[in-house]
Amino acid sequence: MVLKLALFLHIISAIFWIGGMLFLVLVVAPYLKTISDPKAKSQIYQVVGKQYRFWGWVAIITLLVTGPLILTGLYGLPLSALSDPGFHASGFGKAVAYKLSLVAIIVISSFLHDFWIGPRARSSPRYSSIARLFGRVNLLIALLIVIFAVLIRAGGI
């Protein structure tokens, strides 16, 4: 039962996190282009961004907690296997390694985006451009993570 709950929470958290990124890129950002007042744009994005940031980090933490539970419980993979070169020679091991590498990259990138670049973007066009780039790259990385999750479920690369 715990594994099923962990899997459910993992999937819901991934849906929420990626769905939120898609919503920001495909709905909020185009809407903001229709607003001519820069202060109004900034205020809207700050309110939406802060609200999403809180729930996004709840989702990230949930993913980081449930992921290892799923690997060990559902797949029977001891965490020590992650450092075994033989494991990485298999298609399953490669898919797990790629996914986990991308997870590490996106967590670091999201942290930089949300807590370093984002706050500076409020008062700097340069940082605003960098924040947009980070957001879009994070979305692409998240979509790649989903691809590797599917490959893991299908048995590997």
PAZAPA-4460 file (N, C-alpha, C; in steps of 0.05 Angstrom, whole numbers, plus 32768, in hexadecimal, padded with zeros to 4 digits):
% residues 157
    n_x    n_y    n_z   ca_x   ca_y   ca_z    c_x    c_y    c_z   seq   type   mol
   8010   7FE8   8000   8000   8000   8000   8011   8019   8000     1      M     A
   8027   8019   800F   8039   8030   8011   8045   8036   7FF5     2      V     A
   804D   8020   7FE7   8059   8024   7FCC   8045   8030   7FB9     3      L     A
   802C   8027   7FBA   8017   8032   7FA8   8012   804F   7FAE     4      K     A
   8012   8056   7FC8   800F   8072   7FD0   8027   8083   7FC6     5      L     A
   803F   8078   7FC9   8057   8086   7FC0   8056   808A   7FA2     6      A     A
   804E   8076   7F93   804C   8078   7F76   8037   808D   7F6E     7      L     A
   8020   808C   7F7C   800B   80A0   7F76   8015   80BC   7F7B     8      F     A
   8021   80C0   7F93   802C   80DB   7F99   8041   80E4   7F86     9      L     A
   8052   80D1   7F7D   8067   80D7   7F6A   805B   80E1   7F4F    10      H     A
   8048   80D2   7F46   803B   80D9   7F2C   802C   80F4   7F2E    11      I     A
   801D   80F7   7F44   800E   8110   7F47   8021   8128   7F4A    12      I     A
   8037   8125   7F58   804A   813A   7F5B   8057   8141   7F41    13      S     A
   805E   812D   7F31   806A   8132   7F17   8056   8140   7F04    14      A     A
   803D   8138   7F05   8028   8145   7EF5   8026   8162   7EFD    15      I     A
   8024   8167   7F17   8021   8182   7F21   8039   8194   7F19    16      F     A
   8051   8189   7F1D   8069   8199   7F18   806C   81A0   7EFB    17      W     A
   8069   818C   7EEA   806D   8190   7ECD   8055   819F   7EC2    18      I     A
   803D   8199   7ECC   8025   81A7   7EC3   8027   81C5   7ECA    19      G     A
   8031   81CA   7EE1   8035   81E6   7EE9   8049   81F5   7ED7    20      G     A
   805F   81E7   7ED0   8072   81F4   7EBE   8065   81F9   7EA3    21      M     A
   8057   81E5   7E99   8049   81E9   7E7F   8035   8200   7E80    22      L     A
   8026   8202   7E96   8013   8217   7E9A   8021   8233   7E99    23      F     A
   8037   8235   7EA7   8046   824E   7EA8   8050   8256   7E8C    24      L     A
   805B   8243   7E7E   8067   8248   7E63   8051   824C   7E4E    25      V     A
   803C   823C   7E4F   8028   823C   7E39   8010   824E   7E3E    26      L     A
   800B   8255   7E57   7FF3   8265   7E5D   7FFB   8280   7E6A    27      V     A
   8009   8280   7E80   800F   8298   7E8E   8021   82AB   7E7E    28      V     A
   8038   82A0   7E74   804B   82B1   7E65   803D   82BE   7E4C    29      A     A
   802E   82AF   7E3C   8021   82BD   7E25   800D   82D2   7E2E    30      P     A
   7FFF   82CC   7E44   7FEC   82E0   7E4F   7FFA   82FA   7E57    31      Y     A
   8011   82F6   7E64   8020   830E   7E6D   802A   831F   7E56    32      L     A
   802D   8313   7E3F   8036   8323   7E27   8020   8336   7E1E    33      K     A
   8007   8331   7E26   7FF1   8343   7E1F   7FEF   835B   7E31    34      T     A
   7FFE   835B   7E47   7FFD   8371   7E5A   8014   8384   7E55    35      I     A
   800E   839D   7E51   8022   83B1   7E4A   8031   83BC   7E62    36      S     A
   8025   83BD   7E79   8031   83C9   7E91   8045   83B5   7E9D    37      D     A
   805F   83BB   7E9C   8073   83A9   7EA7   8070   83A3   7EC5    38      P     A
   8066   83B7   7ED5   8062   83B2   7EF1   804B   839E   7EF6    39      K     A
   8036   83A0   7EE6   8020   838D   7EE8   8029   8371   7EE1    40      A     A
   8038   836F   7ECB   8043   8355   7EC3   8053   8349   7ED9    41      K     A
   8065   8358   7EE4   8077   834F   7EF9   8067   8346   7F12    42      S     A
   8053   8355   7F19   8043   834F   7F30   8034   8335   7F2C    43      Q     A
   8028   8331   7F15   8019   8319   7F0F   802B   8301   7F10    44      I     A
   8042   8303   7F03   8055   82ED   7F02   8060   82E6   7F1D    45      Y     A
   8064   82FB   7F2E   806E   82F6   7F49   805A   82E7   7F5A    46      Q     A
   8040   82EF   7F58   802C   82E2   7F67   8028   82C5   7F5E    47      V     A
   8026   82C1   7F44   8023   82A6   7F39   803C   8295   7F3F    48      V     A
   8053   82A1   7F3B   806C   8293   7F3F   8071   828A   7F5B    49      G     A
   806B   829C   7F6E   806F   8295   7F8B   805C   827F   7F93    50      K     A
   8043   8280   7F8A   8030   826B   7F91   8039   8251   7F85    51      Q     A
   8041   8251   7F6B   8049   8238   7F5E   8063   822E   7F6B    52      Y     A
   8075   8240   7F72   808F   8238   7F7D   808B   8227   7F97    53      R     A
   8079   8230   7FA8   8074   8221   7FC1   806B   8205   7FBA    54      F     A
   8056   8203   7FAA   804B   81E8   7FA4   805D   81D8   7F92    55      W     A
   806D   81E6   7F81   8081   81D8   7F71   8096   81CA   7F82    56      G     A
   809F   81D8   7F98   80B2   81CC   7FA9   80A6   81B6   7FBB    57      W     A
   808D   81B8   7FC1   807F   81A2   7FCE   8080   8189   7FBC    58      V     A
   807B   818E   7FA2   807B   8178   7F8F   8097   816C   7F8C    59      A     A
   80AB   817E   7F8A   80C7   8174   7F87   80CF   8163   7F9F    60      I     A
   80C9   816D   7FB7   80D0   815E   7FCF   80C2   8143   7FD0    61      I     A
   80A9   8143   7FC8   8099   812A   7FC7   80A6   8117   7FB3    62      T     A
   80AE   8121   7F9C   80BC   8110   7F87   80D6   8105   7F92    63      L     A
   80E5   8115   7FA0   80FF   810C   7FAB   80FC   80F7   7FC1    64      L     A
   80E6   80F9   7FCF   80E1   80E5   7FE5   80D5   80CB   7FD9    65      V     A
   80C2   80CE   7FC7   80B5   80B6   7FBC   80C5   80A7   7FA7    66      T     A
   80D7   80B5   7F99   80E7   80A8   7F85   80F7   8091   7F8F    67      G     A
   8107   8095   7FA4   8117   807E   7FAF   8105   8068   7FBA    68      P     A
   80EE   806F   7FC5   80DC   805A   7FCF   80D2   8049   7FB7    69      L     A
   80CC   8055   7FA1   80C3   8047   7F8A   80D9   8035   7F7E    70      I     A
   80F1   8040   7F7C   8108   8031   7F72   810D   8018   7F83    71      L     A
   810E   801C   7F9D   8114   8005   7FAF   80FD   7FF2   7FB2    72      T     A
   80E5   7FFD   7FB6   80CE   7FEC   7FBC   80C1   7FE0   7FA3    73      G     A
   80BB   7FF1   7F8F   80AD   7FE7   7F77   80BF   7FD8   7F65    74      L     A
   80D8   7FE2   7F61   80EA   7FD5   7F4F   80FE   7FC2   7F5D    75      Y     A
   80FE   7FC2   7F78   8110   7FB0   7F87   812D   7FB8   7F83    76      G     A
   8132   7FD0   7F7D   814E   7FD9   7F78   815A   7FE5   7F91    77      L     A
   816F   7FD8   7F9C   817C   7FE4   7FB3   818B   7FFE   7FA9    78      P     A
   818B   8012   7FBA   8197   802B   7FB2   81B5   8028   7FAC    79      L     A
   81C1   8013   7FB8   81DE   800E   7FB3   81E2   8006   7F95    80      S     A
   81CE   7FFD   7F88   81D0   7FF5   7F6B   81D7   800E   7F5A    81      A     A
   81D0   8025   7F64   81D4   803D   7F54   81F2   8043   7F50    82      L     A
   8203   8038   7F61   8220   803C   7F5E   822D   8023   7F51    83      S     A
   821E   8010   7F48   8228   7FF8   7F3C   822B   7FFB   7F1E    84      D     A
   8243   7FFA   7F13   8247   7FFE   7EF6   8237   7FE9   7EE5    85      P     A
   8234   7FD1   7EF0   8225   7FBC   7EE2   8208   7FC4   7EDF    86      G     A
   81FC   7FD1   7EF3   81E1   7FDA   7EF1   81DE   7FEE   7EDB    87      F     A
   81F1   8000   7ED8   81F0   8015   7EC3   81F4   800A   7EA7    88      H     A
   81FD   7FF1   7EA5   8201   7FE5   7E8A   81E7   7FDC   7E7F    89      A     A
   81D2   7FD8   7E90   81B8   7FCF   7E86   81A8   7FE7   7E7C    90      S     A
   8195   7FE1   7E6A   8183   7FF6   7E60   8173   8003   7E77    91      G     A
   816A   7FF2   7E8A   815C   7FFD   7EA1   816D   800F   7EB2    92      F     A
   8186   8006   7EB7   8199   8016   7EC6   819F   8030   7EB9    93      G     A
   81A2   8030   7E9E   81A8   8049   7E90   8191   805C   7E92    94      K     A
   8178   8052   7E8F   8161   8063   7E92   815F   8070   7EAE    95      A     A
   8164   805F   7EC2   8163   8069   7EDE   8179   807F   7EE2    96      V     A
   8191   8079   7ED8   81A7   808C   7EDB   81A2   80A6   7ECD    97      A     A
   8197   80A5   7EB5   8191   80BE   7EA6   817B   80CE   7EB5    98      Y     A
   8167   80BF   7EBE   8151   80CD   7ECC   815C   80DA   7EE5    99      K     A
   816B   80CC   7EF5   8175   80D7   7F0E   8188   80EE   7F09   100      L     A
   8198   80EC   7EF4   81AA   8102   7EED   819A   811B   7EE6   101      S     A
   8185   8118   7ED6   8174   812F   7ECF   8166   813A   7EE8   102      L     A
   815E   8128   7EFA   8151   8131   7F12   8164   8143   7F22   103      V     A
   817D   813A   7F25   8190   814A   7F34   8194   8166   7F26   104      A     A
   8196   8166   7F0C   819A   817F   7EFD   8182   8191   7F01   105      I     A
   8169   8186   7EFF   8152   8197   7F00   814D   81A2   7F1D   106      I     A
   8154   8192   7F31   8150   819C   7F4C   8163   81B3   7F51   107      V     A
   817C   81B1   7F49   818F   81C6   7F4C   8187   81DF   7F3C   108      I     A
   817F   81DA   7F23   8177   81F0   7F11   815E   81FE   7F1C   109      S     A
   814B   81EE   7F26   8132   81FA   7F31   8138   820B   7F4A   110      S     A
   814B   8201   7F5B   8153   8210   7F72   815F   822A   7F6A   111      F     A
   8171   822A   7F57   817E   8242   7F4D   8169   8255   7F41   112      L     A
   8157   824A   7F31   8142   825A   7F25   812F   8267   7F39   113      H     A
   8127   8258   7F4D   8112   8261   7F60   811E   8274   7F75   114      D     A
   8137   826F   7F7E   8141   827D   7F95   8158   8290   7F8F   115      F     A
   8163   828F   7F77   8179   82A1   7F71   8173   82B3   7F59   116      W     A
   816D   82A6   7F42   8168   82B5   7F29   814C   82C3   7F2A   117      I     A
   8138   82B4   7F32   811D   82BF   7F33   811A   82D8   7F43   118      G     A
   8124   82D9   7F5C   8122   82F2   7F6B   8130   830A   7F5E   119      P     A
   8146   8304   7F50   8155   831A   7F43   8147   8322   7F29   120      R     A
   8136   8311   7F1E   8128   8317   7F05   8113   832D   7F08   121      A     A
   810A   8331   7F21   80F6   8345   7F26   80FF   8361   7F1F   122      R     A
   8119   8365   7F22   8124   8380   7F1D   8139   8382   7F07   123      S     A
   813D   836C   7EF8   8151   836C   7EE4   8148   835D   7ECB   124      S     A
   8147   836C   7EB4   8140   835F   7E9B   8153   8348   7E94   125      P     A
   816C   834B   7E9B   8180   8335   7E95   8178   831C   7EA4   126      R     A
   8173   831F   7EBE   816C   8307   7ECE   8150   82FD   7EC6   127      Y     A
   813F   830E   7EBD   8125   8306   7EB4   8128   82F3   7E9C   128      S     A
   8139   82FA   7E8A   813F   82E9   7E72   814B   82CE   7E7B   129      S     A
   815D   82D0   7E8E   816A   82B7   7E98   8155   82A5   7EA6   130      I     A
   8144   82B2   7EB5   812F   82A2   7EC3   811C   8294   7EAF   131      A     A
   8115   82A2   7E9A   8104   8296   7E85   8112   827E   7E78   132      R     A
   812C   8282   7E72   813B   826C   7E67   813D   8254   7E7A   133      L     A
   8143   8259   7E93   8144   8244   7EA7   8129   8235   7EA8   134      F     A
   8113   8244   7EA9   80F9   8238   7EAA   80F3   8226   7E93   135      G     A
   80FA   822F   7E7B   80F5   821F   7E63   8107   8206   7E62   136      R     A
   8120   820A   7E69   8133   81F3   7E6A   812A   81DF   7E7F   137      V     A
   8120   81E8   7E96   8116   81D6   7EAB   80FE   81C6   7EA1   138      N     A
   80ED   81D3   7E91   80D6   81C5   7E86   80E0   81AF   7E73   139      L     A
   80F3   81B5   7E62   80FE   81A0   7E50   810B   8189   7E5F   140      L     A
   811A   8190   7E74   8126   817B   7E85   8110   816A   7E92   141      I     A
   80FB   8177   7E9C   80E5   8168   7EA9   80D8   8155   7E95   142      A     A
   80D4   815E   7E7C   80C8   814C   7E68   80DB   8135   7E62   143      L     A
   80F5   813A   7E61   8108   8124   7E5E   8107   8110   7E75   144      L     A
   8103   811A   7E8D   8101   8109   7EA4   80E9   80F6   7EA1   145      I     A
   80D3   8101   7E96   80BB   80F1   7E92   80C1   80DB   7E7D   146      V     A
   80CF   80E2   7E68   80D7   80CE   7E54   80E7   80B8   7E61   147      I     A
   80FA   80BE   7E71   810A   80AA   7E7E   80F9   809A   7E93   148      F     A
   80E6   80A7   7E9F   80D4   8098   7EB2   80C4   8083   7EA2   149      A     A
   80BB   808A   7E8A   80AC   8077   7E79   80BF   8061   7E71   150      V     A
   80D7   8068   7E69   80EB   8053   7E61   80F1   8040   7E78   151      L     A
   80F3   804B   7E91   80F8   803A   7EA8   80E1   8026   7EAB   152      I     A
   80C9   8031   7EAA   80B1   801F   7EAD   80B0   800A   7E96   153      R     A
   80BA   8011   7E7F   80BA   7FFF   7E68   80D1   7FEB   7E69   154      A     A
   80E2   7FED   7E7D   80F8   7FDB   7E7F   8114   7FE6   7E79   155      G     A
   8115   7FFE   7E6F   812F   800B   7E69   8131   8015   7E4D   156      G     A
   8149   801E   7E47   814E   802A   7E2D   8153   8014   7E18   157      I     A
***
